[in-house]
């Protein structure tokens, strides 16, 4: 298995396609900046040495377990490949609130991580990590209408992360108050989806209309790679490779967060409700992060 596939398998590769940035530090106390660089160097040295005990000593705060998971996964991966971990440190900024932001690229594929570090008992510790960077480093000259854009795949990830965080919060709140069946029921939108299909694709009907509608939603909202393998009024099939919601569930950090099982149950019920409103049946099959949906007339 390649290094990239190995890292993806443990949920660590969050490469979102931004171009490389030259190493740079912002104005601030040089001692603080050197302390941040020392913490980053310690992170790399621990991975290179295979030190499985260091991760917990490097982190602090609510998101600490996710960063430990990253560290432990990298230790395991690079121990197998018997090679030091490539790491490039880019911009570092000491913010007015005392936190530090560090742009770091890891692995041969230069996967992007933005680490947040805080000083605790005189030592810089990792408190958060992110995989998206919108490349704006100075206040814009105003007035301006040049608003930063992001790559299509990154935009899809951002949309999926936002929507899943909302769904997770609503689902958990309703499930605690009224049970999981009621929580899933809140998201059923069969009648509205049928109206949208009729409006957007007035010259299609039946299974093909449903399949194309679903593919357009997923591909344009969330960037899920999609293939329609069958498309008739009686029978259609759509493949997502992957369904980006499932990818986001693996790598995004927010709380509360639906489990994979909860998400799959909700996805199936929503799709079945939409199909029922159209006089159709929809069967949903998951394999890892991939999803196959078979649609047929009743």
N, C-alpha and C positions, 0 to 999 in steps of 0.2 A: 504494500500500500504506500502511495506517495506521501511525502511530508504534509502536503496540503490536505489530502484526504484524511490522514491520521488526526490532524488538528481539528478538522471539521467534525470528525466523529466524536471528539470529546467536547464539542461545542465551543471552541475557542476562536475560530477564524471569523473575524468580523470586518473583513476587508470590503469597504464600500466605495472604492473607486476614485478617491481624490488624488490629485497629483502630488508629487513629492515637494516638500518645503525645506528650505535651507535652515540649518541649525541657527537659532537666534534666541537671545534672552532679552526680556524687557527690562526697563529701568527698575531698580530695586536694590535692596541690600545684597551685596555680593556674597556675604556669608549665608544668607537665606538661599540664594540660588545654588551655591556650592553644596549646601546641605541637601537640597532637592536632588541634585545630580548624584550625590553620594547614596541617597536612598534608592534611586533608580539603579545605580551600579550594584548595590547590595542585592536587589531583586534579581538581576541578571546573574550575579555570581552564585547565588543560591541555586538557581536553575542549572547552571553549568556544572556545579559540584554535586548535583543530585541531592541537595539538602532538603529532605521531606519535612523537617521540623521548623523551618524558617518562616513559612508562609504566615502562620498565626502571629508571629512577632512583627510582621511588616504592616499589619492592617489595623484599622480601628473603625468603629461606628457600625451603623445598620447594614451597610453594604459589604462589610468585611467578609462574610462567608462567600459571596460571589467572587471576590478578588482572590481569596484562598483557593477557590475552585479553579480559577485561571492558573494560578501559580502551580498547584498540584498537578494539573493536567499537562502543563509545560514541562515540569520535572519528569513526569513519566514519559512523555513523548521524546524528549531529548536524551533521556537515559537509553531508550531503545535505539536511537540513531547514533549514539556515541559521538555527538558533535556539539560544539558550543552554540548557544542560541544567538542568531543575529539580532542586534538591537540598535536602532538609531534614535537619538534624542534630538528633537527639533526645538520648537519654541518652548520657553518656560516663562510663566508670568506669575509674580507674587501679587495677589489681589489685595485691595484695600482692607478686606475683612480678614486678612491673614492667611487665607488658603492659597495654595499654589496649584496652578494648572500646568501640565506637562504634556507635550505632544510626542508620542513615542510610536515607533514602528517596529514590530516584532516579526520574526520568522523570515524565511527566504522570500516569501511573497509580500513582505513589508506591510503586514496587516496593521491598520491604524488603531491606536488606543489613545484616548485623552484621559489621563489620570488626574484625579484630584487628590492632593496631599494636604494634611493638616499637621501642625506641630503639637506633639503631645509629650510632655516631660522633656522638652528640649530635643526631641527626635521627630523627624518628618516621617509620617505614616500614611499609607494609602487608605483613602476613605471612599472613593468612588471611581468608576471607569465608564467610559462611553466610547462608541465606535463611529460616531458621526462628527465631522468637523465642517462647518460652513466657513470657507476661507475669507473671513473679514478680520483684520488685525488692527485696524485703526478706525476711528470715527470717520464716516464719509464726509466729503465736502458737500455742503448743502447750498442751494437746493439740488436734489438729485432724483432722477427717476430710474437709476440703474440699481435695481434690487437684485441681490444675489440669487442665483438659481442653483439647484442641486441636480445631480444626475438622476435619471429616471428610476433606476433601481433603488437609489437611496431614498427618493421621495416615496416610493412604494413601501419601503421599510418603515419610514416615519409615520405614514398614514396607518399602516397596520398596527404599529406600536401604540399610537394614540387611541385607535378604536378598540384594541384589545384591552388596554388599561381601563377604558370606560366600561366596556362589557363586563370585565372581571369585577369591578367595584359594584356595579348594579346587580350582577348575578349573585355575588356573595351576600350583599345586603338583603335581597329578596329571599334567597335560600335560607338565611338565618331566621327571617320573619315568617315565611310562608311555605318553605320547603323547596326542593330542587325542581319539582315539576312546575310549580308556579313561576320560579325564576326563569326556566326555559320558555314558558308560555309568554312572558313579557316580550320576548324578541320575535315572536311569530308575526309575520308580515305578508301572508299569502295574498290577501286582497290587494294590498298596495303594490306588491311586486307584479301581480297580473296586470294591473292598470299601467304600470311602467312598461312592461313588455309590449302591450298593445300600442302604447304611444310611440315607443322607440322603433319597433319593428312591425309596422302595420301590414306589411306584405308577407310576413311569415306567420306560421301558426303551428300548433302542436309541439312535438318534442324538439324539432329544430329551433323553434322560436325560444323555447326555454334554454336550450344549450347555448345558443348564441348570446342570449341575455346574460347568462351566468358567466360565460367566458369574457364578455366585454366588461362586466363589473370587476371581476378579479384582476384581469390584465391591466385595466386602466386605473383602478383605484389603488391596487396593491402591487402591481407588477408581477403577478404570479405567471411564470411561463406556462403556456396553455396550448393544447392541441385538441381540436375537435376531430374525432376519429370516425364518427358516423353522424349523419344529419339528414333525417327524413321526418315527415310529419308523424310517423308512427314510432320511430325509434331513433335515439341519438346517444352519443357518448362523448364525455369531455374528460381529458386528463390534465392534471396540474402537477408539474414536476420542477420545483415543489409547490405546495400550497403555502404561500409566504406567511400566513398566520402561524402555521406550525413551526416555521423557522424562527419567527419572532418569539414564540413561546419558549424556545430553547435558549436564545441568547439575550433577550431583553431583560432588564432588571426593573420591575415595578411590583408593588404590593398593594392589595391582594392580586394574585394572578391565577387564572384558571389552570387546572391541571390539564394535561393532554387528554385524559379520559373525559373530563368535563367539557372541554372544547369540542371533542368529537361527538359527544352526545348532543350538544347544543346545535352543532352544524348539521347533523343528520335530521334533527327535528325541524329546524328552520327550512331545510331543503324539502323535506317531506310535506310540510305545510304549504310551501309555495307550489309544489307540484300538484297537490290535492286541489288547490284553488284553480288550477288550469286543466283539471280532468286528467292528470298524468300521475305516474308513480316514479319516484326517484330512489335508486339504490346507491348508497355511498360506501366505497371501499377505501380504507387507508392502508398504506404500506410505508412505514417510516414517516417522512414528511410529504410523501406523494399522495395524491388523492385521485380516484377514478369515480365518475358519476355516470350511471346508466339511467336514461330516461325513456319511458315508454308510455304509450296511450293505455288507459285502463280498458 
